[in-house]
Amino acid sequence: EGAMTDGFEEVWQDREIKFDQAQSALRLRRGEFQIDSINSVEDTKGNNGERGILIVTNLRLIWTSAKSARTNLSIGFNCVSSVNIRQVNSKLRGNCQALFVMTRFNSTRFEFIFTSLVKNSPRLFTTVQAVFKSYETTKLYRELKLRGAIIRDKELVMLPHEQVYEKIGGIWNLSSDQGNLGTFIITNVRTVWFAVLAENFNVSIPFLQMKSINVRNSKFGQALVIETTVSSGGYILGFRADPVDHLEEVYTQILNLWKIFSSTPIFGVEQTVEEKQGDPKDNFVPRTEDDVEIVEGDDIEPCLLYQPDGEKEL
């Protein structure tokens, strides 16, 4: 019953790399916001000599060619393994510094190189590096964590912008035959359970990774069952409450907070750009493109343009 059917489309924006997508895939999803938009950026690896616009959001990098909106990249921060600055040769700027973004997606490695065509403009480097760092250090908002260092002296180690709504004792985790007695802490971004006798025996379940929540019968009697998404390991976690009438209350509380979260998700990534002039809330509006007939040429598959050097098939 708590399967949020109306609701939360699984988030792919930070977890995938996409090439040459329709404009709809570049629209920002709920909870995604634009941190910076940098004009005159060249995609030096795949479209050397072509200027475009680079949008940095809290989940991904979006590059769109100025010449044709159909030539674009969407690079999720979860796929990024490193961000570096190196010398490169650009058709539009000659020898200059560029941003190297190394990534891995579906066990394939891709290398992206972005060059700012505006001289002495470090924003391309500073923004992307700062946002990537913020993404890397806020994983507890987005990833299921088992046995983490998340409890100290029976209190939750809080994330920025996290608020605790409920702390409920007498909750048994049913992962082992005898069950373990512990406590639920329900916040605006996750549900956490930890064992009374060993606080490092715990689980932190972000609302982002919940697939369903139900109350059903188990061999232990009525149990609260939380199922997590495939991308977080597809766990099925069972809990029982003592006294049992707490169960319905816990279920309702988690379900309600999950619903609120789904309409206004918090991904944890901070806005890090020095405040620019103008209202940052002005949302990115993709350019509309004239209807053009696309004539198929002997075009190379776009993903092949971004193989790291030294790995090109001969």
N, C-alpha and C positions, 0 to 999 in steps of 0.2 A: 504493500500500500504506500510505502514511502519511497517510491522509485523515481520521484521527481520527473515524471514523464514529460511534463510541460516544459521542462526546464533547462537544465544546464547543459549546453552543448559542450562536449569535451574540448578542451583547449588544445589546438594544434599549433597556434601561432608561434609559440616559443620552442616547439618540439620538432619542427620540420623545416626543410629547405625547399622552396618552390621556385620554379623558373617560368617566366613568361606566362603569368596567370591573367585571367580576366580581372577587371577592376574590382569585382566583388570580393576577391580573395585579399585585396590590399586594403579593404575597409577595416577600420579599427573595430575590434569586437568589444563587448561589454567589459569594462574594467581595464581596457587597454587605452593608453593615452600617449599623445605625441609629446616627446621631451624636446626634440629639436628637429629643425628642417634645414638642410644645408644645400644651397644652390651650387651649381657648377662643380659637380663631383663626377669624375670619370671612373667608369668601371674598367680599369686598366687591363685586367686579365681577359675578360670576355668581350668587351666592346671598346678596345683601345681606339681613342680618337673620338669617342662619343661622350658628350657631356650629358649629365642627368641630375636628378635631385635625390638626395639621400635623406630619408625620414628615419629618425631614431625614436622608437617607442620603448615602453617599459618591457616589451616582450621580444622585439625583433628589430632588424634593420631592413628597410624597404628602399631599394634603389629603382628608379624609373627613368628610362631614357627620355630626354627632352624631345627627341625627334619622333619617337613612337611609343606611346604609353603601353603598347603591347610587349615591349622589350623591358622586362623588369625582373627583380630578384626579391625574394622574401627569405631572410636568414634568421631563424629562431635562435635566441641566445643559449638555449639548452644544447644546441649543436656546436656551439663555438668552444674550441679548446684553447685558443690563445689569440691575443690581439697585440700586434707589434708594429713598430715604425721602421721602415727600411728604405734604402735608395731604390729607385726604379726608373725605367725609361718610358716616358709617356709621349705619345704622338702630339699631344696638345701642349705639353709643357717641357719636354726634354727630360734631362736628368733632374729628379726632384724626390722629395720624401713622400712616401705613400703609406697608407694603412694596410697592413697585411692581416687578414682575418682567416685563421686556420679553423676548419670545421670537420665534423664527422657526422654523417647521417646515413642510417640504414647500412652501417659497416662500410660506407664509401667515404673517402676523404675528399674534401673540396677546399680549394684555396681561393680567396677573393682578395683583390687588390683595389683599393679606392684611392684616387688622387684628387686633392683639392686643386681646382684650377684658379683659385684666388690666392695670389701670393701672400705669404706671411699670415695665413689664417690657420691657427692651430686648432680651431674649434672641432674640425673633423676628428682630430686625434683625441682631444681632451674629453669631448662628449662621449664618444663610443667607449673609450677606456673606462670612464667613470661609471657609465650605465652598466657595462659588462661586469665591473667589480661589484656594483650594487646587486646585480642579478645573482652573482656567485655567492654572495654572503647572506642571501635571504631565502635559502632553499627550504627552510622549515615551513614557510608559508605555502609551499607548493608540493613538497615531497613527503611521502609517508616515511616515518622514522621509527625504527625499533631499537630499544635499549640505548637511547641517546642520552647525552648529559643535559637533560631538559628539566630535571627536578632538583631543587636544592632545599634541604631541610623541610621536606613535604610541601614546598611551595613551587609553583611553576616559574621557571626562568622565562620572563615575558619577552615577547618580540616587540619592536617598536609598533605603536598603533594597535597593540593587542589589548583587549579588555576581557576580563574574566566575568562571566555571567553567573556561573553556578559551580559550586564544588560539592560533590555528593559522595559520601562515604558508603561503605557496605556494598560495594560493587565487585562481584566475583568475575574474574576473567576465566573463560571456560576452555582455554587452550590446552590444559592438561586435565587428566582424569579427575584429580581431586579439586581442581580449580584453585585460583589464587585470589585472596581477598585484597581489595584495593580501593582506589578513589578515582572518580571521574572529575576532570576539570573541563568545563565547557566554555569556550571563548567565542569571539566574533570571527575567528579564522580557522579554528580546529577543535577537535575533541581529543583530550589526552587522558589516558588511564595509567596509573602506576600502582605497583604493589606496596602494601603497607610495610612489609618486612624487608623489602629490597627495592629502594626507589629507582635503581638502575634497571629494574625489570619493568619496562614501560613501553607504551606505544603512543605516537603522536600522529593523528589522522587529520590532515587538512580537509576542509570542506571541498576543496578543489579535486580531491582524489576519492570522494565518496560516490559510489554508484547507486546504492540503495540502503535504506534502513528500515527494518521491520521488527515487529514483536511476533515471535512464533514459539511453538512448543518444541522443547528439546528433552533429552533424557534427564536434564536437570530441572525440568519444569519450564515455566515461561522464561524466554530469553530474548534479549535485545540483540539483533544480528545486524552488523554493519558489513556491507560488501564494498570492497574498494575497486577502483578502475583497473583495467588490464595493464595500463602503463605503470601503475604503482605496484604491480605484482599479483593483482587479482585475489587479495586476501579475503577470507570470510572470518570475521571476528565476532565471537559470541560472549555476551555478558549477562549475568543474572543479578538481581537486586535483592537485598535483604534489609528491610521487609520488601516483599514482592510488589506491593502497591506503589513503590517508588518507580517501578519500571516504566509505567505509562507516562509518568511525569518527566522522566529522563528522555524518553522517546519523543514526547511532544516538544520539549525544550530544544533537543538537537535538530529535530525536523524544522522547527520554526526558524532557528538561527541559520540553518543550511539554506532555507528559502530566501531569507534576507540577503545572505551572502551571494546567492546565485544571481540576484538582480543587481547587486553592486559588488562584484568580486574585488578582493584586495589581493594583489599579486606580490606585494611587499617591496617592489622596486621603487626606490626614491627618485624624485625629480632632482637632478643634480646640476642642471645648467644654471649659470649665473642668470638671474632674471633678465630677459631681453625686453626691449621696448615692445609695447603692444600687449594685447591680452593673450596669455598662453592658452586660454580656453578656445581661441579661434581654431576650430577643428580643421584638420587637413582635408581639403576638398580635392579629390582626384580630378585632373583635367578631363574634359570630355573630348572624345576623339571623333573626327569626321568619319563617316562611313567610307571605308576604303576597301577595295577588293584586294585581298592578299594573294599574290601570285606565288605559288610554291617554287622556290629555287632549289639549288642543291645545298640547302641549309644543313649545317651540322647540328646534331642534337645539342641543345644548349648546355646540358649538364657536362658534356665532354670538354667544354671550353675551360672548365675550372679545376682540372686535375692538377694536383701539386706537381711542380717541376720534378723531372726525374721519374715520373710514373706514367708518362704518356705512352700509349701503345704505339709501336712503330708501324 
